[in-house]
Amino acid sequence: MAEQAQYEELARQLTAIGAVKRDMGRILPPDCPGGSAAVLTLLGRYGEMRMSRLAELLSVDMSVTSRHVAHVADRGWIERSPDPADKRSRILRLTAAGHEQLDELSRRTSRLLADRLSDWSDDEVGQLTRLMTRLRESFGDCRTAAPHRPPHPHSYATELTTRTPV
């Protein structure tokens, strides 16, 4: 199991990720702020869905989700149609213009990461991706309080301390 100091340093590094996220936010097109990009990304990843599901995935309340949805709908990036199962609900789906915008966001993000990580090897980028995926999975669904689980015998922290730092 990792030492307390290792967890403290990991917490500091995770807090510093905010700077990375801010830099990524600066590359967004002026008419596509972060909330809009998140809506497009989630619809691109999961496909059409109800607004309630989108709010759940965004981890925000319905009023915030409604503002984001209105913004992207006003630009023609999504369409809202009645849900056949419940006429009071709307189904959200990307339009062709929404797919184009999502592709542009992906290109911008990929260029930024390629630029910032140009001195990283392909293996290092892959390792970071795998470890970040594993970290996120270790936390599960952060929208609900998870019961405390004892560490697994092959703990993530042990793996971090035995691998080459990224």
Rosetta constraint file for C-alpha pairs under 8 A:
AtomPair CA 1 CA 155 HARMONIC 6.78 0.50
AtomPair CA 1 CA 157 HARMONIC 6.50 0.50
AtomPair CA 1 CA 158 HARMONIC 5.57 0.50
AtomPair CA 2 CA 6 HARMONIC 6.19 0.50
AtomPair CA 2 CA 7 HARMONIC 7.11 0.50
AtomPair CA 2 CA 157 HARMONIC 5.48 0.50
AtomPair CA 2 CA 158 HARMONIC 5.74 0.50
AtomPair CA 2 CA 161 HARMONIC 7.32 0.50
AtomPair CA 3 CA 7 HARMONIC 6.77 0.50
AtomPair CA 4 CA 8 HARMONIC 6.27 0.50
AtomPair CA 5 CA 9 HARMONIC 6.16 0.50
AtomPair CA 6 CA 10 HARMONIC 6.09 0.50
AtomPair CA 7 CA 11 HARMONIC 6.11 0.50
AtomPair CA 8 CA 12 HARMONIC 6.34 0.50
AtomPair CA 9 CA 13 HARMONIC 6.20 0.50
AtomPair CA 10 CA 14 HARMONIC 6.12 0.50
AtomPair CA 11 CA 15 HARMONIC 6.21 0.50
AtomPair CA 12 CA 16 HARMONIC 6.31 0.50
AtomPair CA 13 CA 17 HARMONIC 6.56 0.50
AtomPair CA 14 CA 18 HARMONIC 7.80 0.50
AtomPair CA 16 CA 20 HARMONIC 7.53 0.50
AtomPair CA 17 CA 21 HARMONIC 6.35 0.50
AtomPair CA 18 CA 22 HARMONIC 6.10 0.50
AtomPair CA 19 CA 23 HARMONIC 6.22 0.50
AtomPair CA 20 CA 24 HARMONIC 6.25 0.50
AtomPair CA 21 CA 25 HARMONIC 6.13 0.50
AtomPair CA 22 CA 26 HARMONIC 6.42 0.50
AtomPair CA 23 CA 27 HARMONIC 7.15 0.50
AtomPair CA 24 CA 28 HARMONIC 7.32 0.50
AtomPair CA 24 CA 109 HARMONIC 6.84 0.50
AtomPair CA 24 CA 112 HARMONIC 7.40 0.50
AtomPair CA 25 CA 33 HARMONIC 7.67 0.50
AtomPair CA 25 CA 34 HARMONIC 6.47 0.50
AtomPair CA 27 CA 108 HARMONIC 6.67 0.50
AtomPair CA 27 CA 109 HARMONIC 7.49 0.50
AtomPair CA 27 CA 112 HARMONIC 7.99 0.50
AtomPair CA 28 CA 32 HARMONIC 6.21 0.50
AtomPair CA 28 CA 33 HARMONIC 6.43 0.50
AtomPair CA 28 CA 34 HARMONIC 7.40 0.50
AtomPair CA 28 CA 105 HARMONIC 6.90 0.50
AtomPair CA 28 CA 108 HARMONIC 7.59 0.50
AtomPair CA 29 CA 33 HARMONIC 7.15 0.50
AtomPair CA 32 CA 36 HARMONIC 5.55 0.50
AtomPair CA 32 CA 37 HARMONIC 6.11 0.50
AtomPair CA 32 CA 72 HARMONIC 7.96 0.50
AtomPair CA 33 CA 37 HARMONIC 6.25 0.50
AtomPair CA 34 CA 38 HARMONIC 6.10 0.50
AtomPair CA 35 CA 39 HARMONIC 6.34 0.50
AtomPair CA 35 CA 68 HARMONIC 5.90 0.50
AtomPair CA 36 CA 40 HARMONIC 6.31 0.50
AtomPair CA 36 CA 68 HARMONIC 5.53 0.50
AtomPair CA 36 CA 69 HARMONIC 7.35 0.50
AtomPair CA 36 CA 71 HARMONIC 6.98 0.50
AtomPair CA 36 CA 72 HARMONIC 6.09 0.50
AtomPair CA 37 CA 41 HARMONIC 6.00 0.50
AtomPair CA 37 CA 102 HARMONIC 7.58 0.50
AtomPair CA 37 CA 105 HARMONIC 7.55 0.50
AtomPair CA 38 CA 42 HARMONIC 6.08 0.50
AtomPair CA 38 CA 58 HARMONIC 7.51 0.50
AtomPair CA 39 CA 43 HARMONIC 6.19 0.50
AtomPair CA 39 CA 54 HARMONIC 7.49 0.50
AtomPair CA 39 CA 58 HARMONIC 7.84 0.50
AtomPair CA 39 CA 68 HARMONIC 7.11 0.50
AtomPair CA 39 CA 69 HARMONIC 7.18 0.50
AtomPair CA 39 CA 72 HARMONIC 8.00 0.50
AtomPair CA 40 CA 44 HARMONIC 5.95 0.50
AtomPair CA 40 CA 77 HARMONIC 7.88 0.50
AtomPair CA 40 CA 94 HARMONIC 7.24 0.50
AtomPair CA 40 CA 98 HARMONIC 6.95 0.50
AtomPair CA 40 CA 102 HARMONIC 6.23 0.50
AtomPair CA 41 CA 45 HARMONIC 6.08 0.50
AtomPair CA 41 CA 102 HARMONIC 6.71 0.50
AtomPair CA 42 CA 46 HARMONIC 5.87 0.50
AtomPair CA 42 CA 47 HARMONIC 7.55 0.50
AtomPair CA 42 CA 54 HARMONIC 7.55 0.50
AtomPair CA 42 CA 57 HARMONIC 7.68 0.50
AtomPair CA 43 CA 47 HARMONIC 4.83 0.50
AtomPair CA 43 CA 48 HARMONIC 6.02 0.50
AtomPair CA 43 CA 49 HARMONIC 7.42 0.50
AtomPair CA 43 CA 92 HARMONIC 7.80 0.50
AtomPair CA 43 CA 93 HARMONIC 6.50 0.50
AtomPair CA 43 CA 94 HARMONIC 6.52 0.50
AtomPair CA 44 CA 94 HARMONIC 7.12 0.50
AtomPair CA 44 CA 99 HARMONIC 7.48 0.50
AtomPair CA 44 CA 102 HARMONIC 7.53 0.50
AtomPair CA 47 CA 93 HARMONIC 6.69 0.50
AtomPair CA 47 CA 94 HARMONIC 7.87 0.50
AtomPair CA 48 CA 91 HARMONIC 6.44 0.50
AtomPair CA 48 CA 92 HARMONIC 5.36 0.50
AtomPair CA 48 CA 93 HARMONIC 4.51 0.50
AtomPair CA 48 CA 94 HARMONIC 7.38 0.50
AtomPair CA 49 CA 53 HARMONIC 6.35 0.50
AtomPair CA 49 CA 54 HARMONIC 6.84 0.50
AtomPair CA 49 CA 91 HARMONIC 5.33 0.50
AtomPair CA 49 CA 92 HARMONIC 5.40 0.50
AtomPair CA 49 CA 93 HARMONIC 6.94 0.50
AtomPair CA 50 CA 54 HARMONIC 6.49 0.50
AtomPair CA 50 CA 83 HARMONIC 7.84 0.50
AtomPair CA 50 CA 89 HARMONIC 6.86 0.50
AtomPair CA 50 CA 90 HARMONIC 5.77 0.50
AtomPair CA 50 CA 91 HARMONIC 4.67 0.50
AtomPair CA 50 CA 92 HARMONIC 5.99 0.50
AtomPair CA 51 CA 55 HARMONIC 6.15 0.50
AtomPair CA 51 CA 62 HARMONIC 7.71 0.50
AtomPair CA 51 CA 65 HARMONIC 7.39 0.50
AtomPair CA 51 CA 66 HARMONIC 7.78 0.50
AtomPair CA 51 CA 89 HARMONIC 7.63 0.50
AtomPair CA 51 CA 90 HARMONIC 6.63 0.50
AtomPair CA 51 CA 91 HARMONIC 6.91 0.50
AtomPair CA 51 CA 92 HARMONIC 6.84 0.50
AtomPair CA 52 CA 56 HARMONIC 6.26 0.50
AtomPair CA 52 CA 62 HARMONIC 6.99 0.50
AtomPair CA 53 CA 57 HARMONIC 6.23 0.50
AtomPair CA 54 CA 58 HARMONIC 6.04 0.50
AtomPair CA 54 CA 65 HARMONIC 7.32 0.50
AtomPair CA 55 CA 59 HARMONIC 5.89 0.50
AtomPair CA 55 CA 60 HARMONIC 5.49 0.50
AtomPair CA 55 CA 61 HARMONIC 6.01 0.50
AtomPair CA 55 CA 62 HARMONIC 5.86 0.50
AtomPair CA 55 CA 65 HARMONIC 5.57 0.50
AtomPair CA 56 CA 60 HARMONIC 6.72 0.50
AtomPair CA 56 CA 61 HARMONIC 7.86 0.50
AtomPair CA 56 CA 143 HARMONIC 7.86 0.50
AtomPair CA 58 CA 65 HARMONIC 7.76 0.50
AtomPair CA 59 CA 143 HARMONIC 6.34 0.50
AtomPair CA 60 CA 64 HARMONIC 6.35 0.50
AtomPair CA 60 CA 65 HARMONIC 6.67 0.50
AtomPair CA 61 CA 65 HARMONIC 6.37 0.50
AtomPair CA 62 CA 66 HARMONIC 5.89 0.50
AtomPair CA 63 CA 67 HARMONIC 6.44 0.50
AtomPair CA 64 CA 68 HARMONIC 6.43 0.50
AtomPair CA 65 CA 69 HARMONIC 6.05 0.50
AtomPair CA 66 CA 70 HARMONIC 5.98 0.50
AtomPair CA 67 CA 71 HARMONIC 6.21 0.50
AtomPair CA 68 CA 72 HARMONIC 6.45 0.50
AtomPair CA 69 CA 73 HARMONIC 5.93 0.50
AtomPair CA 69 CA 78 HARMONIC 7.97 0.50
AtomPair CA 70 CA 74 HARMONIC 5.92 0.50
AtomPair CA 71 CA 75 HARMONIC 6.66 0.50
AtomPair CA 72 CA 76 HARMONIC 6.46 0.50
AtomPair CA 72 CA 77 HARMONIC 5.39 0.50
AtomPair CA 72 CA 78 HARMONIC 6.17 0.50
AtomPair CA 73 CA 77 HARMONIC 5.66 0.50
AtomPair CA 73 CA 78 HARMONIC 5.02 0.50
AtomPair CA 73 CA 79 HARMONIC 6.16 0.50
AtomPair CA 73 CA 80 HARMONIC 7.67 0.50
AtomPair CA 76 CA 95 HARMONIC 7.05 0.50
AtomPair CA 76 CA 97 HARMONIC 6.51 0.50
AtomPair CA 76 CA 98 HARMONIC 6.99 0.50
AtomPair CA 77 CA 94 HARMONIC 5.97 0.50
AtomPair CA 77 CA 95 HARMONIC 5.38 0.50
AtomPair CA 77 CA 96 HARMONIC 7.30 0.50
AtomPair CA 77 CA 97 HARMONIC 5.18 0.50
AtomPair CA 77 CA 98 HARMONIC 3.67 0.50
AtomPair CA 77 CA 99 HARMONIC 7.43 0.50
AtomPair CA 77 CA 101 HARMONIC 7.36 0.50
AtomPair CA 78 CA 92 HARMONIC 6.56 0.50
AtomPair CA 78 CA 93 HARMONIC 5.42 0.50
AtomPair CA 78 CA 94 HARMONIC 4.35 0.50
AtomPair CA 78 CA 95 HARMONIC 5.05 0.50
AtomPair CA 78 CA 97 HARMONIC 7.95 0.50
AtomPair CA 78 CA 98 HARMONIC 5.94 0.50
AtomPair CA 79 CA 92 HARMONIC 5.78 0.50
AtomPair CA 79 CA 93 HARMONIC 5.55 0.50
AtomPair CA 79 CA 94 HARMONIC 6.41 0.50
AtomPair CA 79 CA 95 HARMONIC 6.39 0.50
AtomPair CA 80 CA 90 HARMONIC 5.75 0.50
AtomPair CA 80 CA 91 HARMONIC 5.54 0.50
AtomPair CA 80 CA 92 HARMONIC 4.77 0.50
AtomPair CA 80 CA 93 HARMONIC 6.80 0.50
AtomPair CA 81 CA 90 HARMONIC 5.30 0.50
AtomPair CA 81 CA 91 HARMONIC 5.26 0.50
AtomPair CA 81 CA 92 HARMONIC 6.72 0.50
AtomPair CA 82 CA 86 HARMONIC 7.58 0.50
AtomPair CA 82 CA 87 HARMONIC 5.47 0.50
AtomPair CA 82 CA 88 HARMONIC 7.22 0.50
AtomPair CA 82 CA 89 HARMONIC 6.12 0.50
AtomPair CA 82 CA 90 HARMONIC 4.62 0.50
AtomPair CA 82 CA 91 HARMONIC 6.05 0.50
AtomPair CA 83 CA 87 HARMONIC 5.34 0.50
AtomPair CA 83 CA 88 HARMONIC 7.36 0.50
AtomPair CA 83 CA 89 HARMONIC 5.46 0.50
AtomPair CA 83 CA 90 HARMONIC 5.08 0.50
AtomPair CA 83 CA 91 HARMONIC 5.40 0.50
AtomPair CA 94 CA 98 HARMONIC 5.16 0.50
AtomPair CA 94 CA 99 HARMONIC 6.30 0.50
AtomPair CA 95 CA 99 HARMONIC 6.29 0.50
AtomPair CA 96 CA 100 HARMONIC 6.32 0.50
AtomPair CA 97 CA 101 HARMONIC 6.17 0.50
AtomPair CA 98 CA 102 HARMONIC 6.06 0.50
AtomPair CA 99 CA 103 HARMONIC 6.12 0.50
AtomPair CA 100 CA 104 HARMONIC 6.25 0.50
AtomPair CA 101 CA 105 HARMONIC 6.23 0.50
AtomPair CA 102 CA 106 HARMONIC 6.20 0.50
AtomPair CA 103 CA 107 HARMONIC 6.21 0.50
AtomPair CA 104 CA 108 HARMONIC 6.21 0.50
AtomPair CA 105 CA 109 HARMONIC 6.12 0.50
AtomPair CA 106 CA 110 HARMONIC 5.98 0.50
AtomPair CA 107 CA 111 HARMONIC 6.10 0.50
AtomPair CA 108 CA 112 HARMONIC 6.24 0.50
AtomPair CA 109 CA 113 HARMONIC 6.18 0.50
AtomPair CA 110 CA 114 HARMONIC 5.96 0.50
AtomPair CA 111 CA 115 HARMONIC 6.05 0.50
AtomPair CA 112 CA 116 HARMONIC 6.11 0.50
AtomPair CA 113 CA 117 HARMONIC 5.75 0.50
AtomPair CA 113 CA 118 HARMONIC 7.97 0.50
AtomPair CA 114 CA 118 HARMONIC 5.52 0.50
AtomPair CA 117 CA 125 HARMONIC 7.90 0.50
AtomPair CA 120 CA 124 HARMONIC 6.00 0.50
AtomPair CA 120 CA 125 HARMONIC 6.58 0.50
AtomPair CA 121 CA 125 HARMONIC 6.42 0.50
AtomPair CA 122 CA 126 HARMONIC 6.13 0.50
AtomPair CA 123 CA 127 HARMONIC 5.98 0.50
AtomPair CA 124 CA 128 HARMONIC 6.12 0.50
AtomPair CA 124 CA 166 HARMONIC 6.42 0.50
AtomPair CA 125 CA 129 HARMONIC 6.22 0.50
AtomPair CA 126 CA 130 HARMONIC 6.17 0.50
AtomPair CA 127 CA 131 HARMONIC 6.07 0.50
AtomPair CA 127 CA 166 HARMONIC 7.68 0.50
AtomPair CA 128 CA 132 HARMONIC 5.97 0.50
AtomPair CA 128 CA 166 HARMONIC 6.63 0.50
AtomPair CA 129 CA 133 HARMONIC 6.06 0.50
AtomPair CA 130 CA 134 HARMONIC 6.15 0.50
AtomPair CA 131 CA 135 HARMONIC 6.04 0.50
AtomPair CA 132 CA 136 HARMONIC 6.14 0.50
AtomPair CA 133 CA 137 HARMONIC 6.15 0.50
AtomPair CA 134 CA 138 HARMONIC 6.07 0.50
AtomPair CA 134 CA 156 HARMONIC 8.00 0.50
AtomPair CA 135 CA 139 HARMONIC 6.68 0.50
AtomPair CA 135 CA 156 HARMONIC 7.76 0.50
AtomPair CA 136 CA 140 HARMONIC 6.56 0.50
AtomPair CA 140 CA 146 HARMONIC 7.83 0.50
AtomPair CA 141 CA 146 HARMONIC 7.87 0.50
AtomPair CA 142 CA 146 HARMONIC 7.69 0.50
AtomPair CA 151 CA 155 HARMONIC 6.13 0.50
AtomPair CA 154 CA 158 HARMONIC 7.03 0.50
AtomPair CA 154 CA 159 HARMONIC 7.63 0.50
AtomPair CA 155 CA 159 HARMONIC 6.55 0.50
AtomPair CA 156 CA 160 HARMONIC 6.26 0.50
AtomPair CA 157 CA 161 HARMONIC 6.39 0.50
AtomPair CA 158 CA 162 HARMONIC 6.34 0.50
AtomPair CA 159 CA 163 HARMONIC 6.22 0.50
AtomPair CA 160 CA 164 HARMONIC 7.98 0.50
AtomPair CA 160 CA 165 HARMONIC 7.55 0.50
AtomPair CA 161 CA 165 HARMONIC 7.95 0.50
